Amino acid sequence: MLSKSHTLGIGGRGSIARQILFPVVLLIIASNIAVISIIMRQLDDQLLLAAEQKLTQISELQSIKFTADIDNLINDIRIVSRTAPIKAILKTGVIGGAHSDEGVSVSAWKRQLETIFAEIMHFENRYTQIRLILADGSEWLRVDRYGAGGGIRVVQDAELQNKYNSFYFHAAIGMPEGSVYLSDIELNREYGEISIPKEAVIRASIPLYSSSGDVFGVMVFNQNLQENFEEFQDLAGDDVKIFIANSDGEYIFHTNENKRFQFEYGRSANIVADFPLANTLLAEKKEKFKFGSIGSGDDQRIYFLSAIEYNPGNIADRLIVAANYDFSSALKLKSVLLNKIYLFLIVVGVIAFVLAIFVSSSIASPIVRMRNALASRGLETTKEDLPLNSRGEVGDLARVFDNFLSELSRRQKILNAEIVVREEAQAELESNNHKLMLLNQELEQFAYIASHDLQEPLRTVTSFVDLLIEHKPEQQDEQVKVFYAFIQESTSRMRELVKGLLDYSRLGEGSVAEEIDCQQLIDVVCEDLQVSIEERHADILYSDLPKVIGKRTEIRLLFQNLISNSIKFSRKGISPVVEISAKRGNDEWIFCVRDNGVGIKSEYFSKIFKIFQRLNNRDDFEGAGIGLAHCKKIVEMHKGLIWLESTPGEGSEFYFSLRDGADE
């Protein structure tokens, strides 16, 4: 027996252990896969983010450096245009031997200007030429770097050229004083030919005006941009390749020199062919940057496109800079890191698996004991059958289960008592509902019988009054005729009141909710009221009314009462105008019937919807005072509300809501 019990115990523990172990193992595997996936995704995102941040910072530095250099070019040419030699020459002219007011000859001023030009080029290596061109296009003074060994020289008069046909000369000659024209970036040309070695230049030109206001000439600074472009690459570093295009997308700087300035030779090498997203920067001048990628896997490269607007006078002048980042080095780092992560996760998985086997076995034993006790004794399980003294959560579970059994027994007794009470309450509720249904039927029958029986004596009184009027009319004086008229009027009014009471009690009886097109429904109502509309010359205005769910006859009566009231209670001498509109609420339609009639005082707002209530003299306005009571009952039948706003002497606005799908 002992051997058999021991064998069953091991089998039991093994079964529970496996049930605990397998999910743990699956969880370990799934968590490792999830961790690897998350790490890879996060690593990719971080690498990409780092690359994007690097390229963004490079682009910002390049933009700041280049625009600062262009700003310095503009500032330098403006400063030189205001120097004393320039002012004296503009005031005196260039006639040989002429002297300024200070007694200095033009030749002396020219020599001072040569010195200024040379000193500027000495301190600013990026300037290759500084020239002063007269209004007829002839060069009057030129200092450049084309001397012996690339030295700075003052060009002799015999070598000076005429630049009248130069675009930068014509662009600057007509500009206002102080304005600076920046040329397109192109290769430098001498005597119409591209100079060798090739030199990427931008020209700043400023017009010069004499003291009389006439154009004296143009001063031109040539700046070599090759150094600027190389600085772009230096700022980027070795793992980023820089490509620069002009505002037309044509390359002016490329790692392949054969692609630079191809437009100067009638050919094209456009940045869009290599970086398609550059087309957006070229087409949309508001765009300032774009990210993109080329290739995939180990050959993946990402690039950052930025637009540098460098000309304050023309925002269309911009450089399109592509920073192409080689992603392969980052991917290699990622591969090494992932291999280490894989190894770490494998070790952690093995350790976790061993621990899971040990823990599942230790947990299984007391759980098997509790299971066996519950299986054999059920709710009669005692404290002695449960592992209350076990450590940790298993002991807590046993103690909680013991409390649960006690509480379950207590609540079972309470539940049995509540069931008895609820059954008695349910029986009483059903009895009350039955009594209420009988009372409602009796009330409806009473209203019908009362209104029907009341009409019978009224008809008798009316008949006898008619007979009295017809009997010996020659003996009836005027006072008797007045009495007869009062009796007829009172019985007629009583008949209307009884009929109104009967109609009020029958509202909603036997009708079924359906979809109603309010636009078409009011068309029919207006046809029924055509006589009143024509007599009062009334205008009924409505359009785009919605479809609602409701009882057609009652909704029709609702609109008919409100429209007829608006026509009836109109001001003398003013044609009635009735406007019907609807707007959407949360789960309802809110209608408004607005008129320009006599209006209603606010103290009568709550009284007006009560049955048989009148606010006006019967001689002024006919009616039994039940129409708005009908309206209130119809709206409430559709689970809605009705209210009004009014200004005496100006008109009234009746509002009512119809809930979606509302029924009686």
C-alpha positions in Angstrom: 0.0 0.0 0.0 2.8 2.4 0.8 4.5 1.7 -2.4 1.3 2.3 -4.4 0.5 5.5 -2.6 4.0 6.8 -3.2 3.9 6.0 -6.9 0.6 7.8 -7.3 2.0 10.8 -5.4 4.9 11.1 -7.8 2.7 10.7 -10.8 0.4 13.5 -9.4 3.3 15.8 -8.7 4.8 15.1 -12.1 1.5 16.0 -13.8 1.1 19.4 -12.0 4.8 20.1 -12.4 4.5 19.6 -16.1 1.5 21.9 -16.2 3.5 24.6 -14.4 6.7 23.9 -16.3 5.5 23.9 -19.8 3.9 27.4 -19.7 7.1 28.7 -17.9 9.3 27.2 -20.6 7.0 28.7 -23.4 7.1 32.0 -21.6 10.9 32.0 -21.4 11.1 31.2 -25.1 8.4 33.7 -26.1 10.0 36.4 -23.9 13.4 35.8 -25.4 12.0 36.1 -28.9 10.1 39.2 -27.8 13.2 40.7 -26.2 15.3 40.0 -29.2 12.7 41.5 -31.5 12.3 44.6 -29.4 16.0 45.0 -29.0 16.5 44.7 -32.8 13.7 47.2 -33.5 14.9 49.6 -30.8 18.5 49.2 -32.1 17.4 49.9 -35.6 15.4 52.9 -34.5 18.3 54.2 -32.4 20.8 53.8 -35.2 18.5 55.5 -37.6 17.7 58.2 -35.1 21.4 58.8 -34.4 22.1 58.9 -38.1 19.3 61.4 -38.7 20.4 63.6 -35.8 24.0 63.5 -37.0 22.9 64.5 -40.6 20.6 67.2 -39.2 23.4 68.7 -37.1 25.8 68.5 -40.1 23.2 70.3 -42.3 22.6 73.0 -39.7 26.3 73.6 -39.4 26.7 73.7 -43.1 23.8 76.1 -43.5 25.1 78.4 -40.8 28.7 78.4 -42.2 27.7 79.0 -45.8 25.1 81.7 -45.2 27.6 83.5 -42.8 30.2 83.5 -45.6 27.7 84.9 -48.1 26.6 87.5 -45.5 30.3 88.5 -45.1 30.7 88.8 -48.9 27.7 91.2 -49.0 28.9 93.2 -46.0 32.4 93.4 -47.3 31.3 94.8 -50.7 29.0 97.3 -49.0 31.8 98.4 -46.6 34.3 98.9 -49.5 31.6 100.9 -51.4 31.6 103.4 -48.6 35.3 103.9 -48.2 36.9 107.3 -48.7 38.6 106.5 -52.1 35.3 105.3 -53.6 33.4 108.4 -52.3 36.1 110.7 -53.6 36.2 109.0 -57.0 32.3 109.1 -57.3 32.4 112.8 -56.4 35.3 113.8 -58.7 34.9 111.4 -61.6 37.7 109.6 -63.4 39.0 112.4 -65.6 42.8 112.2 -65.6 44.5 114.7 -63.3 41.3 115.8 -61.6 41.5 116.6 -57.9 38.9 116.1 -55.3 37.9 118.8 -52.7 40.6 117.5 -50.5 43.2 118.2 -53.1 44.0 114.6 -53.8 44.1 113.5 -57.5 42.0 110.7 -58.8 45.2 108.7 -59.5 46.1 108.9 -55.9 42.6 107.8 -54.8 42.9 104.9 -57.3 46.2 103.8 -55.8 44.6 103.8 -52.3 41.7 101.8 -53.7 44.2 99.3 -55.2 45.8 98.9 -51.8 42.3 98.4 -50.1 41.4 95.7 -52.7 44.8 93.9 -52.2 44.5 94.0 -48.4 41.0 92.6 -48.5 42.2 89.7 -50.7 45.2 89.2 -48.5 43.0 88.7 -45.4 40.2 86.9 -47.2 41.6 84.0 -49.3 38.2 83.2 -50.7 38.1 86.4 -52.8 39.7 85.8 -56.2 38.9 89.1 -58.0 37.7 92.6 -57.0 36.8 94.9 -59.8 35.4 98.4 -60.4 33.6 98.6 -63.8 32.5 101.9 -65.3 29.0 102.5 -66.5 30.1 101.7 -70.1 31.2 98.3 -69.1 34.9 98.9 -69.2 37.1 97.7 -66.3 38.7 100.7 -64.5 40.4 98.8 -61.8 40.9 95.1 -61.2 42.9 93.2 -58.5 43.0 89.3 -58.7 45.0 86.2 -57.7 46.3 85.4 -61.1 49.8 86.8 -60.6 53.0 84.8 -60.5 52.6 81.7 -58.3 49.0 82.6 -57.6 50.0 85.9 -56.0 47.8 89.0 -55.7 48.3 91.5 -58.5 46.9 94.7 -59.9 45.9 94.1 -63.5 47.5 96.5 -66.0 45.3 98.7 -68.0 46.2 96.9 -71.2 44.8 93.6 -69.8 41.5 95.1 -68.5 38.4 93.8 -70.3 35.0 95.2 -71.2 32.2 93.5 -69.2 29.3 95.3 -70.7 27.7 92.0 -71.9 28.2 90.3 -68.5 24.9 89.4 -66.8 26.0 90.4 -63.4 26.9 93.9 -64.7 23.5 94.5 -66.2 21.7 93.0 -63.2 23.5 95.4 -60.8 23.6 98.5 -62.9 19.9 99.2 -62.5 19.6 98.3 -58.8 18.9 100.9 -56.1 21.9 102.4 -54.3 23.2 100.1 -51.5 21.6 97.0 -53.1 23.8 93.9 -53.7 23.2 91.5 -56.5 24.4 87.9 -56.1 25.0 85.9 -59.2 24.3 82.2 -59.8 27.1 79.9 -58.8 29.1 79.0 -62.0 32.6 78.3 -63.3 34.8 81.4 -63.7 35.4 82.6 -67.3 38.1 84.7 -68.7 37.7 86.2 -72.2 34.6 84.1 -72.6 36.4 80.8 -71.8 36.2 78.6 -68.7 39.4 79.3 -66.8 41.8 76.4 -65.9 42.0 75.2 -63.1 38.2 75.2 -62.8 36.9 77.6 -60.2 33.4 77.7 -58.8 32.6 81.3 -58.1 29.7 83.5 -57.0 29.8 87.2 -57.8 28.5 90.1 -55.6 27.9 93.3 -57.5 26.9 96.7 -56.1 26.0 99.7 -58.2 27.9 103.0 -57.6 26.2 106.4 -58.1 28.0 109.7 -58.5 27.1 112.7 -56.4 24.8 113.9 -59.1 22.8 110.7 -58.9 24.0 109.3 -62.2 25.2 105.7 -62.5 29.0 105.7 -62.2 29.6 102.0 -62.4 29.6 98.6 -60.6 31.9 97.1 -58.1 32.2 93.3 -58.3 33.7 90.8 -55.8 34.4 87.2 -57.0 34.4 84.6 -54.3 35.8 81.1 -54.9 33.4 78.5 -53.4 35.6 75.5 -53.7 36.9 75.9 -50.2 33.3 76.3 -48.9 32.3 73.1 -50.6 35.2 71.2 -49.1 34.3 72.6 -45.7 30.9 71.0 -46.2 32.6 67.6 -46.6 35.0 68.2 -43.7 32.0 69.0 -41.4 30.3 65.8 -42.5 33.2 63.4 -41.7 34.5 60.3 -43.5 31.3 58.2 -43.2 29.1 60.9 -45.0 29.4 61.9 -48.6 28.3 65.4 -49.5 26.7 66.3 -52.9 25.6 69.9 -53.7 23.3 71.1 -56.5 22.1 74.6 -57.5 18.5 75.8 -57.5 17.9 73.9 -60.8 19.2 70.6 -59.3 22.4 70.6 -61.3 25.4 69.3 -59.5 28.1 71.9 -58.6 29.9 69.6 -56.1 30.1 65.8 -56.4 32.6 63.1 -55.4 32.9 62.4 -59.1 34.4 65.5 -60.7 32.9 64.6 -64.1 29.4 65.4 -62.7 30.3 68.9 -61.5 29.0 71.9 -63.5 27.9 69.8 -66.5 25.4 72.6 -67.3 28.3 74.8 -68.3 29.0 72.4 -71.2 25.4 72.0 -72.3 25.0 68.7 -70.4 23.0 67.7 -67.3 23.9 65.9 -64.1 20.9 66.4 -61.9 20.6 65.5 -58.2 17.1 64.1 -58.7 18.5 61.1 -60.6 20.4 60.0 -57.5 18.1 61.4 -54.8 14.5 61.3 -56.0 13.2 63.2 -53.0 15.2 66.3 -54.1 12.4 66.9 -56.6 10.2 68.0 -53.7 12.7 70.6 -52.5 13.1 71.9 -56.1 9.4 72.1 -56.8 8.2 73.3 -53.4 10.2 76.3 -52.3 8.7 76.1 -48.8 10.3 72.6 -48.1 13.6 72.9 -46.2 14.6 69.2 -45.6 13.8 65.6 -46.5 15.0 62.2 -45.2 15.3 59.2 -47.5 17.1 55.9 -47.9 18.8 54.0 -50.7 19.3 50.2 -50.8 18.6 47.7 -48.0 20.3 45.3 -45.6 24.0 45.7 -45.3 24.1 48.1 -48.3 21.5 50.4 -46.8 22.3 54.1 -47.0 20.3 57.0 -45.6 20.5 60.5 -46.8 19.4 63.9 -45.7 18.4 66.6 -48.2 18.5 70.2 -47.1 17.8 73.5 -48.9 20.1 76.4 -47.9 18.7 79.8 -48.9 21.7 82.0 -49.1 20.5 85.1 -51.0 18.5 87.6 -48.8 17.4 89.4 -52.0 16.0 86.3 -53.7 14.7 83.3 -51.8 14.7 81.2 -55.0 18.5 81.1 -54.8 19.2 78.0 -52.8 21.7 75.1 -52.5 20.3 71.6 -52.4 22.7 69.6 -50.2 22.5 65.8 -50.0 24.3 64.1 -47.1 24.7 60.4 -47.9 25.4 58.4 -44.8 27.0 54.9 -45.1 25.0 52.7 -42.8 27.2 49.6 -43.1 29.5 50.4 -40.2 26.5 50.9 -37.9 25.0 47.6 -39.1 28.3 45.7 -38.4 28.2 47.1 -34.8 24.6 46.0 -34.6 25.5 42.4 -35.7 28.3 42.1 -33.0 25.9 43.5 -30.3 23.1 41.0 -31.3 25.5 38.0 -31.1 26.3 39.0 -27.5 22.6 39.4 -26.8 21.9 36.0 -28.2 24.5 34.3 -26.1 23.3 36.1 -22.9 19.7 35.1 -23.6 20.6 31.5 -24.1 22.4 31.4 -20.8 19.5 33.1 -19.0 17.1 30.7 -20.7 19.0 27.6 -19.5 19.2 28.9 -15.9 15.5 29.8 -15.9 14.5 26.4 -17.2 16.4 24.6 -14.4 14.9 26.9 -11.8 11.4 26.4 -13.3 11.7 22.6 -12.8 12.7 23.0 -9.2 10.0 25.6 -8.4 7.2 23.7 -10.1 8.1 20.5 -8.2 8.1 22.3 -4.8 4.8 24.0 -5.6 3.1 20.8 -6.9 3.3 18.8 -3.7 0.9 20.8 -1.4 -1.3 21.6 -4.3 -1.8 17.9 -5.0 -2.6 17.3 -1.4 -5.3 20.0 -1.4 -6.7 18.7 -4.7 -7.0 15.2 -3.4 -8.8 16.5 -0.2 -11.3 18.6 -2.2 -11.9 15.8 -4.7 -12.7 13.3 -1.9 -14.6 15.5 0.6 -15.9 18.5 -1.4 -17.5 21.2 0.7 -17.0 19.0 3.8 -13.3 19.6 3.6 -11.9 20.6 7.1 -8.8 22.6 8.1 -6.9 19.4 8.7 -7.4 18.4 5.1 -5.7 21.6 3.7 -2.0 22.5 3.8 -2.5 25.5 6.0 1.0 25.4 7.4 2.7 25.5 4.0 5.1 28.4 3.4 4.5 31.2 0.9 1.6 31.6 -1.5 0.6 27.9 -1.3 -0.1 28.3 2.5 -1.9 31.6 1.8 -4.0 29.9 -0.9 -5.0 27.1 1.5 -6.0 29.6 4.2 -7.9 31.8 1.7 -9.6 28.7 0.4 -10.6 27.7 4.0 -12.1 31.2 4.5 -13.8 30.9 1.1 -15.5 27.7 2.1 -16.8 29.3 5.3 -18.0 32.4 3.5 -19.5 30.3 0.7 -21.6 28.4 3.2 -22.8 31.7 4.9 -23.7 33.3 1.6 -25.5 30.3 0.4 -27.9 30.6 3.3 -28.3 34.4 2.6 -28.9 33.7 -1.1 -31.7 31.1 -0.3 -33.4 33.7 1.9 -33.1 36.4 -0.8 -34.5 34.1 -3.4 -37.7 33.6 -1.3 -38.0 37.4 -0.9 -37.5 38.2 -4.6 -40.0 35.5 -5.6 -42.6 37.2 -3.3 -41.7 40.7 -4.7 -41.9 39.4 -8.3 -45.4 38.0 -7.6 -46.6 41.2 -6.1 -45.1 43.3 -9.0 -46.9 41.1 -11.5 -50.2 41.5 -9.6 -49.8 45.3 -9.5 -49.0 45.5 -13.2 -52.2 43.5 -13.9 -54.2 45.9 -11.7 -52.7 48.9 -13.4 -53.5 47.6 -16.9 -57.1 47.0 -15.8 -57.3 50.6 -14.4 -55.9 52.0 -17.6 -58.5 50.2 -19.7 -61.3 51.3 -17.3 -60.0 54.9 -17.5 -60.0 54.9 -21.3 -63.5 53.4 -21.4 -64.6 56.0 -18.9 -63.3 58.9 -21.0 -65.0 57.5 -24.1 -68.3 56.9 -22.4 -68.3 60.2 -20.5 -67.6 62.2 -23.7 -70.0 60.2 -25.7 -72.8 60.5 -23.1 -72.2 64.2 -22.6 -72.9 64.8 -26.3 -76.3 63.3 -26.1 -78.0 65.9 -23.8 -76.1 68.6 -25.8 -77.7 67.4 -29.0 -81.2 67.4 -27.2 -80.7 71.0 -25.9 -79.6 72.2 -29.3 -82.6 70.5 -31.0 -85.1 72.1 -28.6 -83.5 75.5 -28.9 -83.8 75.2 -32.7 -87.5 74.3 -32.3 -88.1 77.3 -29.9 -86.5 79.6 -32.5 -88.7 78.2 -35.3 -91.9 78.2 -33.1 -93.7 81.5 -33.4 -90.7 83.6 -34.4 -93.0 86.7 -34.6 -93.6 86.5 -30.8 -89.8 86.5 -30.0 -88.4 89.9 -29.1 -84.7 90.8 -29.5 -83.8 89.8 -25.9 -85.1 86.3 -26.4 -83.1 86.0 -29.6 -80.0 87.0 -27.7 -80.7 84.4 -25.1 -81.2 81.8 -27.8 -77.9 82.8 -29.4 -76.1 82.4 -26.0 -77.5 79.0 -25.5 -76.5 77.9 -29.1 -73.0 79.3 -28.6 -72.6 77.6 -25.2 -73.8 74.2 -26.4 -71.6 74.5 -29.6 -68.6 75.3 -27.4 -69.5 72.4 -25.0 -69.7 70.1 -28.0 -66.2 71.2 -29.1 -64.8 70.7 -25.6 -66.3 67.2 -25.4 -65.0 66.3 -28.9 -61.6 67.7 -27.9 -61.6 65.6 -24.7 -62.5 62.5 -26.7 -59.8 63.2 -29.3 -57.2 63.8 -26.5 -58.0 60.4 -24.9 -57.7 58.6 -28.2 -54.2 60.0 -29.2 -51.8 57.2 -30.1 -54.5 54.6 -30.0 -53.8 51.8 -32.5 -51.1 53.7 -34.3 -47.7 52.2 -35.2 -44.3 53.9 -35.4 -42.9 54.2 -38.9 -40.4 56.3 -40.9 -41.8 59.7 -41.7 -40.5 62.2 -44.2 -41.3 65.5 -42.5 -40.8 67.5 -45.7 -43.5 65.5 -47.5 -45.7 65.5 -44.3 -45.8 69.3 -44.1 -46.5 69.5 -47.8 -49.7 67.5 -47.1 -50.5 69.7 -44.0 -50.2 72.9 -46.0 -52.6 71.4 -48.6 -55.1 70.8 -45.8 -54.7 74.3 -44.5 -54.7 75.9 -48.0 -57.9 77.9 -47.3 -56.6 79.5 -44.1 -53.2 80.2 -45.8 -54.8 81.9 -48.7 -57.3 83.9 -46.6 -54.5 85.2 -44.3 -52.0 85.5 -47.2 -49.6 83.4 -45.0 -46.1 82.2 -46.0 -45.1 78.8 -44.8 -41.3 78.4 -45.1 -39.5 75.1 -44.7 -36.8 73.1 -46.4 -34.4 70.1 -45.9 -36.5 68.7 -43.1 -35.3 65.2 -41.8 -36.9 61.8 -41.7 -38.0 60.6 -38.2 -39.4 57.5 -36.7 -42.9 58.1 -35.1 -46.6 57.8 -35.4 -47.6 59.4 -38.7 -51.2 60.6 -37.7 -50.0 62.1 -34.4 -46.9 63.8 -36.0 -49.1 65.3 -38.7 -51.6 66.6 -36.1 -48.6 68.1 -34.2 -47.4 70.1 -37.2 -51.0 71.0 -38.2 -51.8 72.4 -34.7 -48.6 74.5 -34.5 -48.9 75.9 -38.1 -52.7 76.7 -37.8 -52.0 78.4 -34.4 -49.3 80.5 -36.0 -51.7 81.6 -38.8 -54.6 82.1 -36.4 -52.7 84.2 -33.8 -51.3 86.7 -36.3 -51.2 90.5 -35.8 -53.7 92.6 -37.6 -52.5 94.1 -40.8 -49.4 91.8 -41.0 -49.4 88.7 -43.1 -48.3 85.6 -41.1 -44.9 84.2 -41.8 -44.2 80.7 -40.4 -40.7 79.2 -40.6 -40.1 75.5 -39.8 -36.6 74.2 -39.2 -34.8 71.3 -37.6 -31.3 70.6 -36.2 -29.6 67.5 -35.0 -29.1 66.8 -31.3 -27.3 64.0 -29.6 -29.9 61.3 -30.2 -32.8 63.4 -31.3 -34.1 66.0 -33.8 -35.1 69.4 -32.4 -37.7 71.2 -34.5 -38.6 74.9 -34.3 -41.8 76.5 -35.6 -41.3 80.3 -35.6 -44.0 82.9 -36.4 -44.4 86.7 -36.4 -47.7 86.7 -34.5 -49.0 88.4 -31.4 -46.6 86.6 -29.1 -47.1 85.2 -25.5 -46.1 86.7 -22.2 -43.6 84.6 -20.2 -45.9 84.1 -17.2 -48.3 82.0 -19.5 -45.5 79.6 -20.8 -46.4 76.8 -18.3 -50.2 77.4 -18.6 -50.5 77.3 -22.4 -49.9 73.5 -22.8 -52.7 72.5 -20.3 -56.0 71.2 -21.7 -58.8 73.8 -22.2 -56.5 76.7 -21.3 -57.1 79.9 -23.3 -55.1 83.2 -23.1 -57.2 85.3 -25.5 -60.8 86.4 -25.8 -63.0 84.0 -27.8 -64.2 87.0 -29.9 -60.7 87.7 -31.0 -59.5 84.1 -31.7 -61.7 81.0 -32.0 -60.8 77.6 -30.6 -61.3 75.2 -27.7 -57.9 75.6 -26.1 -56.9 72.0 -26.6 -54.5 72.2 -29.6 -51.3 72.8 -27.7 -52.4 70.1 -25.1 -52.6 67.7 -28.0 -49.1 68.8 -29.1 -47.6 68.2 -25.6 -49.2 64.8 -25.4 -47.9 63.8 -28.9 -44.4 65.0 -28.1 -44.3 63.2 -24.8 -45.7 60.1 -26.5 -42.5 60.2 -28.6 -40.3 60.6 -25.4 -39.6 64.2 -26.3 -40.0 67.7 -24.8 -41.9 70.8 -26.0 -41.2 74.4 -24.9 -41.5 77.9 -26.3 -39.8 81.3 -26.5 -41.8 84.4 -27.2 -41.8 88.2 -27.3 -45.2 89.8 -27.1 -45.9 91.8 -30.2 -43.1 90.2 -32.2 -43.8 86.5 -32.4 -43.2 83.1 -30.9 -40.9 80.1 -31.3 -42.2 76.7 -30.4 -39.5 74.0 -30.0 -40.0 70.3 -29.6 -37.7 67.2 -29.7 -38.3 63.8 -31.3 -36.1 61.0 -30.0 -34.5 58.5 -32.5 -36.7 55.4 -32.7 -38.8 56.7 -29.8 -42.2 54.9 -29.4 -45.0 55.3 -27.0 
